[in-house]
């Protein structure tokens, strides 16, 4: 992803720097999560057509960089949804 696209995300500078070190799959997932309030892994998979393992690795990178936050679904504790961090 080019710097101009990353600058268009209107993220604070520290988040821009963190987004520069994650994989392209993680960047694409981050862009998709910006358009939705929250998403499950199955929904991300439908939108990206990435395999589950790629999605899980990208999500782990984004969580480690504190760009997204995982939260359990209180109606079905087997599922976790992901959303953009608010900090």
MODELLER restraints for C-alpha pairs under 7 A, 6 or more apart:
rsr = mdl.restraints
at = mdl.atoms
rsr.add(forms.Gaussian(group=physical.xy_distance, feature=features.Distance(at['CA:1:A'], at['CA:24:A']), mean=6.85, stdev=0.5))
rsr.add(forms.Gaussian(group=physical.xy_distance, feature=features.Distance(at['CA:6:A'], at['CA:16:A']), mean=6.69, stdev=0.5))
rsr.add(forms.Gaussian(group=physical.xy_distance, feature=features.Distance(at['CA:18:A'], at['CA:65:A']), mean=6.31, stdev=0.5))
rsr.add(forms.Gaussian(group=physical.xy_distance, feature=features.Distance(at['CA:19:A'], at['CA:27:A']), mean=6.76, stdev=0.5))
rsr.add(forms.Gaussian(group=physical.xy_distance, feature=features.Distance(at['CA:22:A'], at['CA:61:A']), mean=6.51, stdev=0.5))
rsr.add(forms.Gaussian(group=physical.xy_distance, feature=features.Distance(at['CA:23:A'], at['CA:58:A']), mean=6.93, stdev=0.5))
rsr.add(forms.Gaussian(group=physical.xy_distance, feature=features.Distance(at['CA:25:A'], at['CA:58:A']), mean=6.13, stdev=0.5))
rsr.add(forms.Gaussian(group=physical.xy_distance, feature=features.Distance(at['CA:26:A'], at['CA:58:A']), mean=4.38, stdev=0.5))
rsr.add(forms.Gaussian(group=physical.xy_distance, feature=features.Distance(at['CA:26:A'], at['CA:59:A']), mean=6.61, stdev=0.5))
rsr.add(forms.Gaussian(group=physical.xy_distance, feature=features.Distance(at['CA:26:A'], at['CA:62:A']), mean=6.68, stdev=0.5))
rsr.add(forms.Gaussian(group=physical.xy_distance, feature=features.Distance(at['CA:33:A'], at['CA:39:A']), mean=6.99, stdev=0.5))
rsr.add(forms.Gaussian(group=physical.xy_distance, feature=features.Distance(at['CA:33:A'], at['CA:83:A']), mean=6.35, stdev=0.5))
rsr.add(forms.Gaussian(group=physical.xy_distance, feature=features.Distance(at['CA:33:A'], at['CA:84:A']), mean=6.54, stdev=0.5))
rsr.add(forms.Gaussian(group=physical.xy_distance, feature=features.Distance(at['CA:34:A'], at['CA:84:A']), mean=6.66, stdev=0.5))
rsr.add(forms.Gaussian(group=physical.xy_distance, feature=features.Distance(at['CA:37:A'], at['CA:83:A']), mean=6.34, stdev=0.5))
rsr.add(forms.Gaussian(group=physical.xy_distance, feature=features.Distance(at['CA:38:A'], at['CA:81:A']), mean=6.23, stdev=0.5))
rsr.add(forms.Gaussian(group=physical.xy_distance, feature=features.Distance(at['CA:38:A'], at['CA:82:A']), mean=5.50, stdev=0.5))
rsr.add(forms.Gaussian(group=physical.xy_distance, feature=features.Distance(at['CA:38:A'], at['CA:83:A']), mean=4.65, stdev=0.5))
rsr.add(forms.Gaussian(group=physical.xy_distance, feature=features.Distance(at['CA:39:A'], at['CA:81:A']), mean=5.22, stdev=0.5))
rsr.add(forms.Gaussian(group=physical.xy_distance, feature=features.Distance(at['CA:39:A'], at['CA:82:A']), mean=5.44, stdev=0.5))
rsr.add(forms.Gaussian(group=physical.xy_distance, feature=features.Distance(at['CA:39:A'], at['CA:83:A']), mean=6.72, stdev=0.5))
rsr.add(forms.Gaussian(group=physical.xy_distance, feature=features.Distance(at['CA:40:A'], at['CA:80:A']), mean=6.25, stdev=0.5))
rsr.add(forms.Gaussian(group=physical.xy_distance, feature=features.Distance(at['CA:40:A'], at['CA:81:A']), mean=4.40, stdev=0.5))
rsr.add(forms.Gaussian(group=physical.xy_distance, feature=features.Distance(at['CA:40:A'], at['CA:82:A']), mean=6.34, stdev=0.5))
rsr.add(forms.Gaussian(group=physical.xy_distance, feature=features.Distance(at['CA:41:A'], at['CA:81:A']), mean=6.98, stdev=0.5))
rsr.add(forms.Gaussian(group=physical.xy_distance, feature=features.Distance(at['CA:45:A'], at['CA:51:A']), mean=6.93, stdev=0.5))
rsr.add(forms.Gaussian(group=physical.xy_distance, feature=features.Distance(at['CA:45:A'], at['CA:52:A']), mean=6.88, stdev=0.5))
rsr.add(forms.Gaussian(group=physical.xy_distance, feature=features.Distance(at['CA:62:A'], at['CA:68:A']), mean=5.74, stdev=0.5))
rsr.add(forms.Gaussian(group=physical.xy_distance, feature=features.Distance(at['CA:63:A'], at['CA:69:A']), mean=6.05, stdev=0.5))
rsr.add(forms.Gaussian(group=physical.xy_distance, feature=features.Distance(at['CA:66:A'], at['CA:85:A']), mean=6.76, stdev=0.5))
rsr.add(forms.Gaussian(group=physical.xy_distance, feature=features.Distance(at['CA:67:A'], at['CA:84:A']), mean=6.17, stdev=0.5))
rsr.add(forms.Gaussian(group=physical.xy_distance, feature=features.Distance(at['CA:67:A'], at['CA:85:A']), mean=5.43, stdev=0.5))
rsr.add(forms.Gaussian(group=physical.xy_distance, feature=features.Distance(at['CA:68:A'], at['CA:82:A']), mean=6.55, stdev=0.5))
rsr.add(forms.Gaussian(group=physical.xy_distance, feature=features.Distance(at['CA:68:A'], at['CA:83:A']), mean=5.47, stdev=0.5))
rsr.add(forms.Gaussian(group=physical.xy_distance, feature=features.Distance(at['CA:68:A'], at['CA:84:A']), mean=4.30, stdev=0.5))
rsr.add(forms.Gaussian(group=physical.xy_distance, feature=features.Distance(at['CA:68:A'], at['CA:85:A']), mean=4.57, stdev=0.5))
rsr.add(forms.Gaussian(group=physical.xy_distance, feature=features.Distance(at['CA:69:A'], at['CA:82:A']), mean=5.64, stdev=0.5))
rsr.add(forms.Gaussian(group=physical.xy_distance, feature=features.Distance(at['CA:69:A'], at['CA:83:A']), mean=5.45, stdev=0.5))
rsr.add(forms.Gaussian(group=physical.xy_distance, feature=features.Distance(at['CA:69:A'], at['CA:84:A']), mean=6.14, stdev=0.5))
rsr.add(forms.Gaussian(group=physical.xy_distance, feature=features.Distance(at['CA:69:A'], at['CA:85:A']), mean=5.38, stdev=0.5))
rsr.add(forms.Gaussian(group=physical.xy_distance, feature=features.Distance(at['CA:70:A'], at['CA:80:A']), mean=6.40, stdev=0.5))
rsr.add(forms.Gaussian(group=physical.xy_distance, feature=features.Distance(at['CA:70:A'], at['CA:81:A']), mean=5.77, stdev=0.5))
rsr.add(forms.Gaussian(group=physical.xy_distance, feature=features.Distance(at['CA:70:A'], at['CA:82:A']), mean=4.53, stdev=0.5))
rsr.add(forms.Gaussian(group=physical.xy_distance, feature=features.Distance(at['CA:70:A'], at['CA:83:A']), mean=6.64, stdev=0.5))
rsr.add(forms.Gaussian(group=physical.xy_distance, feature=features.Distance(at['CA:71:A'], at['CA:80:A']), mean=5.56, stdev=0.5))
rsr.add(forms.Gaussian(group=physical.xy_distance, feature=features.Distance(at['CA:71:A'], at['CA:81:A']), mean=5.47, stdev=0.5))
rsr.add(forms.Gaussian(group=physical.xy_distance, feature=features.Distance(at['CA:71:A'], at['CA:82:A']), mean=6.27, stdev=0.5))
rsr.add(forms.Gaussian(group=physical.xy_distance, feature=features.Distance(at['CA:72:A'], at['CA:79:A']), mean=6.17, stdev=0.5))
rsr.add(forms.Gaussian(group=physical.xy_distance, feature=features.Distance(at['CA:72:A'], at['CA:80:A']), mean=4.43, stdev=0.5))
rsr.add(forms.Gaussian(group=physical.xy_distance, feature=features.Distance(at['CA:72:A'], at['CA:81:A']), mean=6.24, stdev=0.5))
rsr.add(forms.Gaussian(group=physical.xy_distance, feature=features.Distance(at['CA:73:A'], at['CA:79:A']), mean=5.68, stdev=0.5))
rsr.add(forms.Gaussian(group=physical.xy_distance, feature=features.Distance(at['CA:73:A'], at['CA:80:A']), mean=5.62, stdev=0.5))
rsr.add(forms.Gaussian(group=physical.xy_distance, feature=features.Distance(at['CA:73:A'], at['CA:81:A']), mean=6.62, stdev=0.5))
